[in-house]
């Protein structure tokens, strides 16, 4: 029988396994296939952040200079002495080290420690919060070392992504091809070593590469090439979130020098069809949603198969992953931000797709959003309990696009009936169905935090976005969650088509009030992007914008275009002319202060004035100063 090794190439999370390989491994093993899984991203970072790794970093720095690099050279002996104890502490293997870390007497403190403000740290962790304070110190220490690697060794490196700009909405394959042809960096050399070791250890016939983000693509290509060098008969298959969104128009044949098959959307059936083909049980013409190269050209086979029903998937499995070696990082003293990088969370999903699937900025035309299918609460709970037994942990991250209120109600009741004690958090819509009663049930079942998209706190833009919520509704739902003891994080957006400076100022005022009324504890602003699969990208005129010319870069010379590689973000012209770059800087600074409890009485115009210039006219907000309070009173 064919053996398949599944990996998520560097880099994503360091605190817990990314769920793609665990889900595929669980389901395809249950269907009789021989699957293994590994986490080369975690291994890469652990090798860099070791005594031997730092020695290799120092040897490869050459003449590089920066504040972080210069400090690293000066304090090298202290880094060499402390790096492995600190990593053990972040893995949970040496908790007593917290006392020395918290006292700030153990590790060298580089440029990242400039953000260590005692007043903020005490407010976040308290005078007796030794473990959390120590974890914050250790995380800043790790961030300093990551800066050294990025600034002195490889500018593409970050702790949660590698070579992201080479692949994000990249119409031409040329930047990736050039990077792959260049002399390897130390990071590349370590990744090549890890790849060869994985092939030698598992002896796979097929290497499956899950690519959830642009920051996994360069490493996914490099791993495929090195794996084929180590075992020339090896077959490679690529899929995952990045492929599903950005490679749907793939026409670049050079990709198939690295990946033999590229599959779209849910991976279980396409991958199984590839395995059946390689086993001689299915002709090449009967593949399912798969790109291949034939006679030098890219070919896509849609096929006639159907996806496995969501409820028929087996529980995810963590088998083969080094659970004790993951790192818990706490890089910001905010109670919700830490959920993404701190502690080990089992990943589980209540439903496939989004039950709303109408937002005009979202990829509602793609399968991962548009095909909604829920599972019974009893089945979800079965999967949660199976993961808890395997991991020894009862913390869960619900990875739904938006967890359905009805499903959360059913799950809470099922957990109560089985007396299953757990801790969980996940993403929601600020749906009016989140009544105080439901929020109370969620809290009783273990919910500690939710994230949700407010996007733009503007009535006109919310209607244009088709969010299906109002600002008053957001206020009441978030208050009901807070009253139940659940923390609330909001996703916010700026630069939406036709958004004016006045609307941006008003949005910040509403967000200020939400923080002031303790409806929100955390939030994040991101810049709007028109994507090819969204309603805005499909019908830009309906949103008041005009798409600009786009296409593959002219990589083959004047008058010639390279075959298309990726396509996602669309350039556009917005006649409104708002300076969204300056607005973004103001919004981010204001929000950072709000999350720390600062500046909540400051006129929001002051944040904009700093970045737009003293002569710029920033309009006064048109929002009532008590809009959120009045909504809560009603």
Secondary structure, DSSP 8 states (H G I E B T S, - for coil): --EEEEEE-S-S-SSS--HHHHHHHHHHHHTT-EEEEE-HHHHHHHHHTSHHHHHHHHHH-TT---HHHHHHHHTHHHHHHHHHHHHHHHTTS-GGGHHHHHTT-SS---GGGGG--HHHHHHHH-TT-HHHHHHHHHHHHHHHHHHHHHHHT-TTEETTEESGGGTTT-S-SHHHHHHHHS---HHHHHHHHHHHHHHHHH--SEEEEE--SGGGHHHHHHHHHHHHHH-TT-EEEEESHHHHHH-TT---GGGGGT-SEEE-SSHHHHHHHHHHHHTTSS-GGG-SSEEEEETTEEEEE--S-----GGGS-----TTS-GGG------SS-TTHHHHHSS--EEE-SEES-SS---TTS-TTSHHHH--EE--HHHHHHHHHHHHHHHS--EEEE--SS--HHHHHHHHHHHHHHT---EEEEEE---TT--HHHHHHHHHTTEEEEEEEEE---HHHHHHHT----HHHHHHHHHHHHHTT-EEEEEEEE--TT--HHHHHHHHHHHHHHHHTTS-SEEEEEE---BTTSHHHH-GGGGTEEE-------TTSTT---------B--EEETT---HHHHHHHHHHHHHHHHTT-STTS-THHHHHHHH-TTS------S-TTHHHHHHH-
